[in-house]
Amino acid sequence: MHVKILGSAAGGGFPQWNCACSNCRLVRSGTFSGKARSQTQVAISHDGLSWFLLGASPDLRSQIEACPDLQARDGANTSPLCGVVLASADLDHVLGLLLLRELQPLNVYATASVIHILREQNSMFGMLNRTPDQVRWQAISPGESFQLCAPSGKQSGITCTSISIPTRYPVYVSDSDPDLNPEDAALALIVTSDSGRVLVYAPTVAAVTQSLRKWVERADLLLFDGTFYGDDELIRVRGSGQRARDMGHLPVGGEDGSLRQLARLRVPRKLYIHINNTNPILNQTSPEYRNVREAGWELAEDGWQATL
């Protein structure tokens, strides 16, 4: 299974357009010990020819243009993209769908609640269904496995299993909608190839549940929520904002952070992804970066790729 990280930052990217924190200021000046990043986007393929996206980043167009394997081939509507798997309705996870409105058939896999949010609560996403079968919405349920298929119905050789992550829906979603299932709000995606190799993609983790830990321990490649290092990071850096846990993100550091909770984890590769622009681990000279690296973790970067 081929895995490409097209983007690795949290919503807004790094640097973020309206931020002049020390990270953003230094990376703009070219004096930062680290790399700029676009918003998180992962692509997977069994054969290197047909590709599926995990999420749909607002930066998707430029990310495709930076990756020749994902570019259209001969003639119109010949993109190798076959489908998208949505792990949540977060804006930085779904806005890229609107960039895929150019009448090429796609399968979009999401929970029934996320499909309802996009199709019933937001008229803009009607652009994805201007013609019959332009986008084929495939409802998935937490805990169940499903085969990724091309719009033609051809199986990809990749199976996904989704694990419910306890959290809230994004703030733009109406809390009073009776059609929303709390278990559908966010998912971790367990991606398995025909060879048995396992990718665990968990960009939004509020807590390491027993079911998530079981799969994390089986991973050949783990892409885990690295949004914030400290629970009060936004408050310290910006002077205001919510705590990481209140936003549905387990911080990396601290007594009960993911570094401590997963300290005994022994998997071949483990990377933090979805890294916020304020996170000190972006600075490769920081003690926080050293803590992460000494614990055996890597940082996801745009352009990173692996074959499982």
C-alpha positions, 0 to 999 in steps of 0.5 A: 500500500502506497501512502502519501502525506500531501499536507500535515498542518492543522486548519489554516496551515503553517504559517497561518494567514492571520498569525504572527506568532513566533513560529509563523513570523520566523518561517516567513522570514526564512530563519525558522528551523523547520518547514512550512506545511499545508493543511492535512491531507493523506492519499493512499493506493494499493497499486499506485494507479488508483488513489483515495483521499483521507479527508479533502483539504482546502489546499487540495488543488495545490497538493495535487499539483505538487504530486504527479501521481495524483494528476490527470493523465490523458484527456479530460476527467482522467484523474486517478482519484477514485474516492474520499473517506471522511473522518469528520465534518471539520471544515479543514477535512471537507472543504476540498470536496468543493474543489472536486466538483468538476463532474468526474465520478467519485465515491465519498465514504462518510457516516450518515450524520456527516452526509446529512450535514453536508447534503442537508444542512449546507447547500453549497455541497449540492455542487457535487450532485449536479449530474447523476452519480457525480458523487456517490455517497456511501454511508459507513458506520463506526466499527464496521469494515468496508472495501474502497472501490472505484466508481466503476465498482472495481475493488481497490485491494484496500479495506477500511474500518472506522473507530468512533472518537468521542468528541463534538461536532464542529461549531458550524453544525446545528446541535439541535438536529435530531438526525445527528448521531454523537458517535458519528462526529469523528472517526479514526480510520484503520486502513488495511491492504490485501497484504495485511499491512495496517495504517492507522489515521487518527488526526482528531483524538480527544482520548485514547479509547480502548478500541483505538489503542487496540488498533494503534498497537497493531499499526505498521504506520501510525498517523496521530493527532499532533495538533497541540503540544500543551493543553493551554497552548492557544491561551499562552501563545495568543492570550486567548482561545480554548484549551486543546481538550475542549477542542477535541485534541489530546495534547502531545505533552503533559502528564496525561498527553499522548507522549505519556499515554503511548510511551510503551507503543512499539510500532515500525513508524509513528508520526504526529500529523495535523500540527497547529501553527502554534505548536513548538514541535515545529521548531526543530531546535525546541526542547519539545521537538527533542522530546518527541524525537527522543520518544521515537516519534517523527513529524509528518511533512508535506511530501512524505511517503511510504510503502507498506 
